[in-house]
């Protein structure tokens, strides 16, 4: 009797071609998203302005307010550096500072000195506590409140003429001064006007929302914007920039000396990472995290233990055997097919030789019992019942024939 020999068992791991077929759809979709993102960024890069930019037609731009001011004879000039802003201040000029919190301490000191020396108007959009202490000494910033439609509740002619406006945000108080306070949110004003030298004044606004294109036609926002920004014939729209050369020379004071602030006071100027992150990114990250958790829960349900189910119909043993054989052949799993044939053969032969089912797959117990019932040499028995997997399909068929012959021999002995 001859037996089939074979090298190591056949691997059932997916081939590189199979991996590519499974992953190519996801890779193509990812590539499309990357190309679309690059294209969208390239198209918008040349015309995209920031918030409150008088040249921006975006919902949060301020082009509509700038155009209305120009129609009423007010000249609008955009400044992006501190030198341009301070050089333009004067009695006939309104200086609008859209981002006072972006200025360094020395820039804030310089700006305050320039605006105090003039008799013009200075509007500060939502300055925080640290910026207020330098740009409007004596004024105190209170915690932020949501923006909503608020009545003026003051005697300021501009506010009374405009009526209800979208105000709120940071609120301001000026203890011990004769400042005019309007649009109180939770009892604290979100618009504060303080008289400076001569006819000059400083206006603190808790929120820029009423200047946005998308809100200008609501409530009395347009009227309030035109009266606050159009009180002088010239308007300098200052958009602080991080690339301003004057920002790199910041050493804490306008003359280059230490201003005496402690580490705790200085730390208040720095923004936390979450403060600099747009709210849309935070919500998007939260949604992606939730989707990942749900996907993990959905996938984990498929990794539970196998459950035996009662089949709805009866299937003949021959059909089941043919179906499993077809699967083995499709996967080239000759090692598993051979192991299945040998396991069944050992179980039946052990029953015929008096070996228990527990010891049927133990070579040193089964082989002596079989050798006593057959004339096959011990070496061939070991290879036949416990040998390696066949090398090809022909060897697998030959192994099945030899196992059948051995079982018949043991049964008739």
C-alpha positions as a LaTeX table, in Angstrom:
\begin{tabular}{lrrr}
\hline
Residue & $x$ (\AA) & $y$ (\AA) & $z$ (\AA) \\
\hline
Unk1 & 0.00 & 0.00 & 0.00 \\
Unk2 & 1.30 & 3.46 & $-0.91$ \\
Unk3 & 0.29 & 6.69 & 0.75 \\
Unk4 & 0.29 & 10.33 & $-0.34$ \\
Unk5 & 2.82 & 12.74 & 1.06 \\
Unk6 & 2.73 & 16.51 & 0.97 \\
Unk7 & 4.54 & 19.55 & 2.25 \\
Unk8 & 3.12 & 21.98 & 4.83 \\
Unk9 & $-0.68$ & 22.61 & 4.95 \\
Unk10 & $-2.16$ & 24.94 & 2.34 \\
Unk11 & $-2.70$ & 28.55 & 3.57 \\
Unk12 & $-6.21$ & 29.99 & 3.37 \\
Unk13 & $-5.11$ & 33.61 & 3.96 \\
Unk14 & $-6.45$ & 36.08 & 1.34 \\
Unk15 & $-4.14$ & 36.78 & $-1.55$ \\
Unk16 & $-3.01$ & 40.35 & $-2.42$ \\
Unk17 & $-5.45$ & 40.31 & $-5.35$ \\
Unk18 & $-8.34$ & 39.44 & $-3.03$ \\
Unk19 & $-7.32$ & 42.17 & $-0.57$ \\
Unk20 & $-7.21$ & 44.71 & $-3.40$ \\
Unk21 & $-10.69$ & 43.70 & $-4.64$ \\
Unk22 & $-12.12$ & 44.18 & $-1.15$ \\
Unk23 & $-10.43$ & 47.52 & $-0.41$ \\
Unk24 & $-10.47$ & 49.23 & $-3.80$ \\
Unk25 & $-13.96$ & 50.69 & $-3.34$ \\
Unk26 & $-12.99$ & 52.39 & $-0.07$ \\
Unk27 & $-9.69$ & 53.64 & $-1.52$ \\
Unk28 & $-11.42$ & 55.09 & $-4.59$ \\
Unk29 & $-13.99$ & 56.88 & $-2.41$ \\
Unk30 & $-11.21$ & 58.29 & $-0.24$ \\
Unk31 & $-9.31$ & 59.49 & $-3.30$ \\
Unk32 & $-12.43$ & 61.21 & $-4.64$ \\
Unk33 & $-12.93$ & 63.00 & $-1.31$ \\
Unk34 & $-9.30$ & 64.19 & $-1.25$ \\
Unk35 & $-9.49$ & 65.48 & $-4.85$ \\
Unk36 & $-12.81$ & 67.23 & $-4.14$ \\
Unk37 & $-11.39$ & 68.87 & $-1.01$ \\
Unk38 & $-8.28$ & 70.12 & $-2.81$ \\
Unk39 & $-10.37$ & 71.44 & $-5.68$ \\
Unk40 & $-12.80$ & 73.20 & $-3.36$ \\
Unk41 & $-9.96$ & 74.79 & $-1.38$ \\
Unk42 & $-8.21$ & 75.92 & $-4.58$ \\
Unk43 & $-11.39$ & 77.49 & $-5.97$ \\
Unk44 & $-12.16$ & 79.40 & $-2.76$ \\
Unk45 & $-8.62$ & 80.34 & $-1.79$ \\
Unk46 & $-8.47$ & 83.44 & $-3.97$ \\
Unk47 & $-11.73$ & 85.07 & $-2.80$ \\
Unk48 & $-12.15$ & 83.89 & 0.76 \\
Unk49 & $-12.14$ & 86.69 & 3.34 \\
Unk50 & $-12.45$ & 86.43 & 7.10 \\
Unk51 & $-15.34$ & 87.28 & 9.37 \\
Unk52 & $-16.33$ & 90.97 & 9.57 \\
Unk53 & $-14.30$ & 91.76 & 6.46 \\
Unk54 & $-15.95$ & 94.66 & 4.56 \\
Unk55 & $-14.97$ & 93.00 & 1.28 \\
Unk56 & $-16.61$ & 89.65 & 2.11 \\
Unk57 & $-20.07$ & 88.72 & 0.74 \\
Unk58 & $-20.18$ & 85.62 & 2.95 \\
Unk59 & $-22.94$ & 85.32 & 5.60 \\
Unk60 & $-20.53$ & 86.42 & 8.32 \\
Unk61 & $-18.82$ & 89.06 & 6.23 \\
Unk62 & $-19.67$ & 92.78 & 6.42 \\
Unk63 & $-19.74$ & 93.91 & 2.81 \\
Unk64 & $-23.40$ & 94.95 & 3.05 \\
Unk65 & $-22.69$ & 97.37 & 5.91 \\
Unk66 & $-19.67$ & 98.81 & 4.10 \\
Unk67 & $-21.68$ & 99.39 & 0.91 \\
Unk68 & $-24.47$ & 101.15 & 2.82 \\
Unk69 & $-21.92$ & 103.43 & 4.47 \\
Unk70 & $-20.36$ & 104.27 & 1.11 \\
Unk71 & $-23.79$ & 105.13 & $-0.30$ \\
Unk72 & $-24.14$ & 107.68 & 2.52 \\
Unk73 & $-20.83$ & 109.34 & 1.73 \\
Unk74 & $-18.65$ & 107.62 & 4.32 \\
Unk75 & $-15.26$ & 106.57 & 2.98 \\
Unk76 & $-14.28$ & 103.04 & 4.07 \\
Unk77 & $-10.59$ & 102.13 & 4.28 \\
Unk78 & $-9.31$ & 98.67 & 5.21 \\
Unk79 & $-6.22$ & 98.50 & 7.46 \\
Unk80 & $-4.40$ & 95.27 & 8.24 \\
Unk81 & $-1.44$ & 96.58 & 10.25 \\
Unk82 & $-1.23$ & 98.61 & 13.43 \\
Unk83 & 0.84 & 101.31 & 11.71 \\
Unk84 & $-1.90$ & 101.84 & 9.12 \\
Unk85 & $-4.60$ & 102.00 & 11.80 \\
Unk86 & $-2.80$ & 104.44 & 14.11 \\
Unk87 & $-1.74$ & 106.67 & 11.22 \\
Unk88 & $-5.37$ & 107.06 & 10.10 \\
Unk89 & $-6.93$ & 108.08 & 13.43 \\
Unk90 & $-8.18$ & 111.65 & 13.72 \\
Unk91 & $-11.14$ & 113.82 & 14.72 \\
Unk92 & $-13.01$ & 113.01 & 11.48 \\
Unk93 & $-12.31$ & 109.28 & 11.62 \\
Unk94 & $-14.03$ & 106.28 & 13.14 \\
Unk95 & $-11.64$ & 103.41 & 13.88 \\
Unk96 & $-13.34$ & 99.99 & 13.96 \\
Unk97 & $-11.15$ & 97.31 & 15.58 \\
Unk98 & $-12.66$ & 93.93 & 14.62 \\
Unk99 & $-10.29$ & 91.70 & 16.60 \\
Unk100 & $-8.82$ & 93.50 & 19.62 \\
Unk101 & $-8.10$ & 90.17 & 21.33 \\
Unk102 & $-5.66$ & 89.27 & 18.53 \\
Unk103 & $-3.42$ & 92.21 & 19.36 \\
Unk104 & $-0.39$ & 91.69 & 21.56 \\
Unk105 & $-0.08$ & 93.69 & 24.81 \\
Unk106 & 2.32 & 96.21 & 23.28 \\
Unk107 & 0.06 & 96.66 & 20.25 \\
Unk108 & $-2.90$ & 97.29 & 22.55 \\
Unk109 & $-0.93$ & 99.92 & 24.48 \\
Unk110 & 0.09 & 101.66 & 21.24 \\
Unk111 & $-3.45$ & 101.63 & 19.92 \\
Unk112 & $-4.85$ & 103.05 & 23.16 \\
Unk113 & $-2.32$ & 105.90 & 23.15 \\
Unk114 & $-3.12$ & 106.77 & 19.52 \\
Unk115 & $-6.91$ & 106.74 & 19.96 \\
Unk116 & $-6.81$ & 108.64 & 23.26 \\
Unk117 & $-4.75$ & 111.43 & 21.68 \\
Unk118 & $-7.30$ & 111.86 & 18.88 \\
Unk119 & $-10.85$ & 113.17 & 19.18 \\
Unk120 & $-12.35$ & 110.56 & 16.90 \\
Unk121 & $-14.44$ & 107.49 & 17.64 \\
Unk122 & $-13.03$ & 104.04 & 18.41 \\
Unk123 & $-15.22$ & 100.92 & 18.20 \\
Unk124 & $-13.94$ & 97.75 & 19.84 \\
Unk125 & $-15.66$ & 94.48 & 18.85 \\
Unk126 & $-15.98$ & 92.01 & 21.78 \\
Unk127 & $-12.71$ & 92.73 & 23.61 \\
Unk128 & $-12.02$ & 90.28 & 26.42 \\
Unk129 & $-10.97$ & 91.12 & 29.98 \\
Unk130 & $-7.25$ & 91.43 & 29.17 \\
Unk131 & $-7.83$ & 93.59 & 26.08 \\
Unk132 & $-10.33$ & 95.84 & 27.88 \\
Unk133 & $-7.86$ & 96.57 & 30.66 \\
Unk134 & $-5.45$ & 98.10 & 28.11 \\
Unk135 & $-7.74$ & 99.54 & 25.44 \\
Unk136 & $-10.37$ & 100.98 & 27.83 \\
Unk137 & $-8.92$ & 101.26 & 31.34 \\
Unk138 & $-11.60$ & 101.40 & 33.99 \\
Unk139 & $-14.03$ & 99.21 & 32.07 \\
Unk140 & $-14.67$ & 95.69 & 33.26 \\
Unk141 & $-15.72$ & 92.77 & 31.02 \\
Unk142 & $-18.42$ & 90.43 & 32.29 \\
Unk143 & $-19.10$ & 86.80 & 31.19 \\
Unk144 & $-20.51$ & 86.06 & 27.74 \\
Unk145 & $-24.24$ & 85.70 & 27.12 \\
Unk146 & $-26.06$ & 84.40 & 24.02 \\
Unk147 & $-26.87$ & 86.88 & 21.26 \\
Unk148 & $-30.57$ & 87.70 & 20.94 \\
Unk149 & $-32.95$ & 90.50 & 20.00 \\
Unk150 & $-32.62$ & 93.06 & 22.83 \\
Unk151 & $-34.28$ & 96.48 & 23.22 \\
Unk152 & $-31.91$ & 99.42 & 23.81 \\
Unk153 & $-33.19$ & 100.44 & 27.28 \\
Unk154 & $-31.12$ & 103.63 & 27.24 \\
Unk155 & $-31.29$ & 107.30 & 26.17 \\
Unk156 & $-28.64$ & 107.08 & 23.44 \\
Unk157 & $-30.24$ & 108.63 & 20.29 \\
Unk158 & $-28.62$ & 106.10 & 17.94 \\
Unk159 & $-29.90$ & 103.15 & 20.01 \\
Unk160 & $-33.39$ & 104.61 & 20.48 \\
Unk161 & $-33.64$ & 105.27 & 16.74 \\
Unk162 & $-32.50$ & 101.74 & 15.85 \\
Unk163 & $-34.66$ & 100.03 & 18.45 \\
Unk164 & $-34.30$ & 96.31 & 19.08 \\
Unk165 & $-31.06$ & 94.83 & 17.74 \\
Unk166 & $-29.17$ & 91.54 & 17.87 \\
Unk167 & $-26.90$ & 92.17 & 20.83 \\
Unk168 & $-25.40$ & 90.20 & 23.69 \\
Unk169 & $-22.06$ & 88.46 & 23.90 \\
Unk170 & $-19.54$ & 89.98 & 26.29 \\
Unk171 & $-21.01$ & 92.61 & 28.60 \\
Unk172 & $-19.29$ & 95.69 & 30.06 \\
Unk173 & $-19.51$ & 97.86 & 33.15 \\
Unk174 & $-17.67$ & 101.07 & 33.99 \\
Unk175 & $-17.96$ & 101.71 & 37.73 \\
Unk176 & $-17.58$ & 105.33 & 38.74 \\
Unk177 & $-17.84$ & 106.82 & 35.21 \\
Unk178 & $-20.53$ & 108.57 & 33.21 \\
Unk179 & $-20.51$ & 106.01 & 30.40 \\
Unk180 & $-23.70$ & 105.36 & 28.41 \\
Unk181 & $-24.88$ & 101.76 & 28.70 \\
Unk182 & $-27.35$ & 100.15 & 26.28 \\
Unk183 & $-28.80$ & 96.78 & 25.30 \\
Unk184 & $-28.59$ & 95.06 & 28.69 \\
Unk185 & $-28.32$ & 91.27 & 28.63 \\
Unk186 & $-29.25$ & 89.72 & 31.98 \\
Unk187 & $-29.09$ & 93.21 & 33.45 \\
Unk188 & $-25.58$ & 94.09 & 32.19 \\
Unk189 & $-25.09$ & 96.25 & 29.05 \\
Unk190 & $-23.58$ & 94.77 & 25.90 \\
Unk191 & $-22.99$ & 98.23 & 24.37 \\
Unk192 & $-21.02$ & 100.80 & 26.30 \\
Unk193 & $-19.99$ & 104.28 & 25.12 \\
Unk194 & $-17.46$ & 106.20 & 27.16 \\
Unk195 & $-16.48$ & 109.79 & 26.47 \\
Unk196 & $-12.80$ & 110.46 & 25.96 \\
Unk197 & $-10.86$ & 113.71 & 25.39 \\
Unk198 & $-12.88$ & 116.38 & 23.60 \\
Unk199 & $-15.50$ & 114.94 & 21.28 \\
Unk200 & $-13.83$ & 111.55 & 21.12 \\
Unk201 & $-15.42$ & 108.42 & 22.52 \\
Unk202 & $-14.84$ & 104.70 & 22.78 \\
Unk203 & $-17.62$ & 102.25 & 21.93 \\
Unk204 & $-17.46$ & 98.69 & 23.25 \\
Unk205 & $-19.70$ & 96.15 & 21.51 \\
Unk206 & $-20.19$ & 92.73 & 23.10 \\
Unk207 & $-20.94$ & 90.94 & 19.82 \\
Unk208 & $-20.28$ & 91.54 & 16.10 \\
Unk209 & $-23.39$ & 89.67 & 14.93 \\
Unk210 & $-25.43$ & 92.75 & 14.02 \\
Unk211 & $-22.73$ & 93.69 & 11.46 \\
Unk212 & $-22.87$ & 90.36 & 9.62 \\
Unk213 & $-24.42$ & 90.24 & 6.16 \\
Unk214 & $-26.90$ & 87.58 & 7.23 \\
Unk215 & $-28.26$ & 89.68 & 10.12 \\
Unk216 & $-28.01$ & 93.23 & 8.82 \\
Unk217 & $-31.59$ & 93.29 & 7.49 \\
Unk218 & $-33.05$ & 91.97 & 10.75 \\
Unk219 & $-34.33$ & 93.96 & 13.71 \\
Unk220 & $-32.73$ & 97.42 & 13.84 \\
Unk221 & $-29.25$ & 96.10 & 13.04 \\
Unk222 & $-28.70$ & 98.17 & 9.88 \\
Unk223 & $-29.78$ & 101.41 & 11.56 \\
Unk224 & $-27.54$ & 100.79 & 14.57 \\
Unk225 & $-24.56$ & 99.90 & 12.36 \\
Unk226 & $-24.93$ & 103.00 & 10.17 \\
Unk227 & $-25.24$ & 105.35 & 13.13 \\
Unk228 & $-22.33$ & 103.89 & 15.11 \\
Unk229 & $-19.96$ & 103.54 & 12.13 \\
Unk230 & $-21.12$ & 106.55 & 10.14 \\
Unk231 & $-20.83$ & 109.30 & 12.77 \\
Unk232 & $-17.62$ & 110.56 & 11.08 \\
Unk233 & $-16.93$ & 111.04 & 7.35 \\
Unk234 & $-14.09$ & 108.51 & 7.37 \\
Unk235 & $-14.15$ & 104.91 & 8.61 \\
Unk236 & $-10.98$ & 102.84 & 9.07 \\
Unk237 & $-11.88$ & 99.14 & 9.20 \\
Unk238 & $-8.97$ & 97.59 & 11.11 \\
Unk239 & $-8.55$ & 93.83 & 10.61 \\
Unk240 & $-5.71$ & 92.76 & 12.95 \\
Unk241 & $-3.36$ & 90.26 & 11.33 \\
Unk242 & $-0.97$ & 87.77 & 12.87 \\
Unk243 & 1.53 & 88.69 & 10.13 \\
Unk244 & 1.70 & 92.32 & 11.28 \\
Unk245 & 5.42 & 93.17 & 11.81 \\
Unk246 & 4.56 & 95.10 & 14.96 \\
Unk247 & 3.36 & 91.87 & 16.60 \\
Unk248 & 6.87 & 90.36 & 16.58 \\
Unk249 & 8.32 & 93.18 & 18.67 \\
Unk250 & 5.97 & 92.54 & 21.61 \\
Unk251 & 7.79 & 92.59 & 24.94 \\
Unk252 & 4.91 & 93.38 & 27.26 \\
Unk253 & 4.91 & 97.21 & 27.20 \\
Unk254 & 4.96 & 100.02 & 24.65 \\
Unk255 & 8.45 & 101.20 & 25.50 \\
Unk256 & 10.12 & 97.80 & 25.69 \\
Unk257 & 10.15 & 97.60 & 29.50 \\
Unk258 & 8.34 & 95.18 & 31.75 \\
Unk259 & 4.83 & 96.37 & 32.59 \\
Unk260 & 4.88 & 94.75 & 36.02 \\
Unk261 & 2.29 & 92.07 & 35.32 \\
Unk262 & 2.56 & 88.76 & 37.11 \\
Unk263 & 2.55 & 85.36 & 35.48 \\
Unk264 & $-1.10$ & 84.87 & 36.39 \\
Unk265 & $-2.08$ & 88.11 & 34.62 \\
Unk266 & $-0.04$ & 87.30 & 31.55 \\
Unk267 & $-1.54$ & 83.81 & 31.24 \\
Unk268 & $-4.96$ & 85.37 & 30.76 \\
Unk269 & $-3.89$ & 86.64 & 27.32 \\
Unk270 & $-3.27$ & 83.16 & 25.98 \\
Unk271 & $-6.11$ & 81.19 & 24.43 \\
Unk272 & $-6.75$ & 77.55 & 25.05 \\
Unk273 & $-6.58$ & 75.15 & 22.11 \\
Unk274 & $-10.34$ & 74.51 & 22.27 \\
Unk275 & $-10.98$ & 78.26 & 22.17 \\
Unk276 & $-9.10$ & 78.46 & 18.87 \\
Unk277 & $-10.92$ & 75.48 & 17.37 \\
Unk278 & $-14.07$ & 76.34 & 15.38 \\
Unk279 & $-17.25$ & 74.93 & 16.90 \\
Unk280 & $-18.01$ & 73.07 & 13.66 \\
Unk281 & $-14.89$ & 70.93 & 14.06 \\
Unk282 & $-15.81$ & 70.05 & 17.64 \\
Unk283 & $-19.32$ & 68.94 & 16.61 \\
Unk284 & $-17.92$ & 67.05 & 13.64 \\
Unk285 & $-15.42$ & 65.20 & 15.84 \\
Unk286 & $-18.20$ & 64.30 & 18.28 \\
Unk287 & $-20.36$ & 62.93 & 15.47 \\
Unk288 & $-17.49$ & 60.88 & 14.03 \\
Unk289 & $-16.73$ & 59.45 & 17.48 \\
Unk290 & $-20.36$ & 58.49 & 17.98 \\
Unk291 & $-20.47$ & 56.88 & 14.52 \\
Unk292 & $-17.30$ & 54.90 & 15.27 \\
Unk293 & $-18.75$ & 53.63 & 18.57 \\
Unk294 & $-22.00$ & 52.57 & 16.87 \\
Unk295 & $-20.05$ & 50.83 & 14.10 \\
Unk296 & $-17.97$ & 48.96 & 16.70 \\
Unk297 & $-21.11$ & 47.82 & 18.51 \\
Unk298 & $-22.68$ & 46.73 & 15.22 \\
Unk299 & $-19.61$ & 44.75 & 14.18 \\
Unk300 & $-19.14$ & 43.17 & 17.63 \\
Unk301 & $-22.53$ & 41.47 & 17.36 \\
Unk302 & $-21.14$ & 39.34 & 14.51 \\
Unk303 & $-18.24$ & 38.03 & 16.59 \\
Unk304 & $-20.22$ & 36.03 & 19.16 \\
Unk305 & $-20.09$ & 32.24 & 19.66 \\
Unk306 & $-21.45$ & 29.87 & 17.01 \\
Unk307 & $-25.06$ & 28.88 & 17.53 \\
Unk308 & $-26.47$ & 25.58 & 16.26 \\
Unk309 & $-29.71$ & 26.23 & 14.42 \\
Unk310 & $-32.32$ & 23.68 & 13.42 \\
Unk311 & $-32.53$ & 23.58 & 9.64 \\
Unk312 & $-35.97$ & 24.30 & 8.16 \\
Unk313 & $-35.64$ & 21.34 & 5.77 \\
Unk314 & $-33.88$ & 17.99 & 5.87 \\
Unk315 & $-30.72$ & 17.67 & 3.78 \\
Unk316 & $-29.34$ & 14.32 & 2.70 \\
Unk317 & $-25.91$ & 13.47 & 4.05 \\
Unk318 & $-24.54$ & 13.02 & 0.52 \\
Unk319 & $-25.57$ & 16.57 & $-0.45$ \\
Unk320 & $-24.00$ & 17.99 & 2.69 \\
Unk321 & $-20.79$ & 16.08 & 2.02 \\
Unk322 & $-20.69$ & 17.23 & $-1.60$ \\
Unk323 & $-21.31$ & 20.83 & $-0.58$ \\
Unk324 & $-18.51$ & 20.80 & 1.97 \\
Unk325 & $-16.20$ & 19.08 & $-0.49$ \\
Unk326 & $-16.96$ & 21.79 & $-3.04$ \\
Unk327 & $-16.04$ & 24.49 & $-0.54$ \\
Unk328 & $-12.80$ & 22.74 & 0.34 \\
Unk329 & $-11.92$ & 22.39 & $-3.34$ \\
Unk330 & $-12.69$ & 26.07 & $-4.08$ \\
Unk331 & $-10.40$ & 27.13 & $-1.24$ \\
Unk332 & $-7.71$ & 24.54 & $-2.10$ \\
Unk333 & $-8.06$ & 23.32 & 1.49 \\
Unk334 & $-6.70$ & 19.80 & 0.94 \\
Unk335 & $-5.20$ & 19.86 & 4.43 \\
Unk336 & $-8.60$ & 20.35 & 6.04 \\
Unk337 & $-10.25$ & 17.77 & 3.80 \\
Unk338 & $-7.57$ & 15.22 & 4.63 \\
Unk339 & $-7.83$ & 15.97 & 8.35 \\
Unk340 & $-11.61$ & 15.45 & 8.19 \\
Unk341 & $-11.23$ & 12.11 & 6.37 \\
Unk342 & $-8.62$ & 10.86 & 8.85 \\
Unk343 & $-10.64$ & 11.97 & 11.88 \\
Unk344 & $-13.73$ & 10.08 & 10.72 \\
Unk345 & $-11.67$ & 7.01 & 9.77 \\
Unk346 & $-9.87$ & 6.93 & 13.14 \\
Unk347 & $-13.18$ & 7.22 & 14.99 \\
Unk348 & $-14.76$ & 4.29 & 13.15 \\
Unk349 & $-11.63$ & 2.11 & 13.27 \\
Unk350 & $-11.20$ & 2.77 & 17.03 \\
Unk351 & $-14.75$ & 1.53 & 17.61 \\
Unk352 & $-13.93$ & $-1.71$ & 15.73 \\
Unk353 & $-10.66$ & $-2.30$ & 17.61 \\
Unk354 & $-12.02$ & $-1.61$ & 21.10 \\
Unk355 & $-10.25$ & 1.71 & 21.58 \\
Unk356 & $-12.24$ & 4.35 & 23.44 \\
Unk357 & $-13.43$ & 7.49 & 21.61 \\
Unk358 & $-11.17$ & 9.63 & 23.82 \\
Unk359 & $-8.06$ & 7.71 & 22.73 \\
Unk360 & $-9.10$ & 7.27 & 19.09 \\
Unk361 & $-6.87$ & 10.17 & 17.98 \\
Unk362 & $-3.85$ & 9.20 & 20.09 \\
Unk363 & $-1.29$ & 7.52 & 17.85 \\
Unk364 & 0.51 & 5.43 & 20.49 \\
Unk365 & $-2.83$ & 3.86 & 21.57 \\
Unk366 & $-4.63$ & 3.49 & 18.24 \\
Unk367 & $-1.77$ & 2.29 & 16.03 \\
Unk368 & $-0.89$ & $-0.89$ & 18.06 \\
Unk369 & $-4.57$ & $-1.89$ & 18.16 \\
Unk370 & $-4.92$ & $-1.47$ & 14.37 \\
Unk371 & $-1.62$ & $-3.23$ & 13.62 \\
Unk372 & $-2.88$ & $-6.29$ & 15.51 \\
Unk373 & $-5.87$ & $-6.52$ & 13.14 \\
Unk374 & $-4.11$ & $-5.86$ & 9.79 \\
Unk375 & $-1.00$ & $-6.84$ & 7.86 \\
Unk376 & $-0.02$ & $-3.26$ & 7.03 \\
Unk377 & 3.39 & $-2.21$ & 8.39 \\
Unk378 & 3.38 & 0.18 & 11.35 \\
Unk379 & 5.14 & 2.96 & 9.40 \\
Unk380 & 2.50 & 2.97 & 6.66 \\
Unk381 & $-0.30$ & 2.95 & 9.25 \\
Unk382 & 1.17 & 6.00 & 10.97 \\
Unk383 & 1.47 & 7.88 & 7.68 \\
Unk384 & $-2.01$ & 6.87 & 6.59 \\
Unk385 & $-3.82$ & 7.81 & 9.83 \\
Unk386 & $-1.61$ & 10.67 & 11.15 \\
Unk387 & 0.44 & 11.76 & 8.12 \\
Unk388 & 0.80 & 15.11 & 6.34 \\
Unk389 & $-1.68$ & 16.64 & 3.93 \\
Unk390 & $-1.74$ & 15.46 & 0.29 \\
Unk391 & 0.13 & 17.51 & $-2.29$ \\
Unk392 & $-2.67$ & 17.55 & $-4.91$ \\
Unk393 & $-6.22$ & 16.41 & $-5.56$ \\
Unk394 & $-5.14$ & 13.04 & $-6.93$ \\
Unk395 & $-3.22$ & 12.29 & $-3.74$ \\
Unk396 & $-6.27$ & 13.29 & $-1.69$ \\
Unk397 & $-8.48$ & 10.84 & $-3.63$ \\
Unk398 & $-5.85$ & 8.13 & $-3.16$ \\
Unk399 & $-5.78$ & 8.83 & 0.60 \\
Unk400 & $-9.56$ & 8.40 & 0.78 \\
Unk401 & $-9.35$ & 5.05 & $-1.05$ \\
Unk402 & $-6.62$ & 3.77 & 1.26 \\
Unk403 & $-8.58$ & 4.79 & 4.38 \\
Unk404 & $-11.64$ & 2.93 & 3.06 \\
Unk405 & $-9.53$ & $-0.16$ & 2.33 \\
Unk406 & $-7.99$ & $-0.06$ & 5.83 \\
Unk407 & $-11.41$ & 0.21 & 7.47 \\
Unk408 & $-12.72$ & $-2.75$ & 5.45 \\
Unk409 & $-9.68$ & $-4.82$ & 6.40 \\
Unk410 & $-10.13$ & $-4.07$ & 10.12 \\
Unk411 & $-13.85$ & $-4.77$ & 9.92 \\
Unk412 & $-13.39$ & $-8.22$ & 8.28 \\
Unk413 & $-10.39$ & $-9.32$ & 10.33 \\
\hline
\end{tabular}
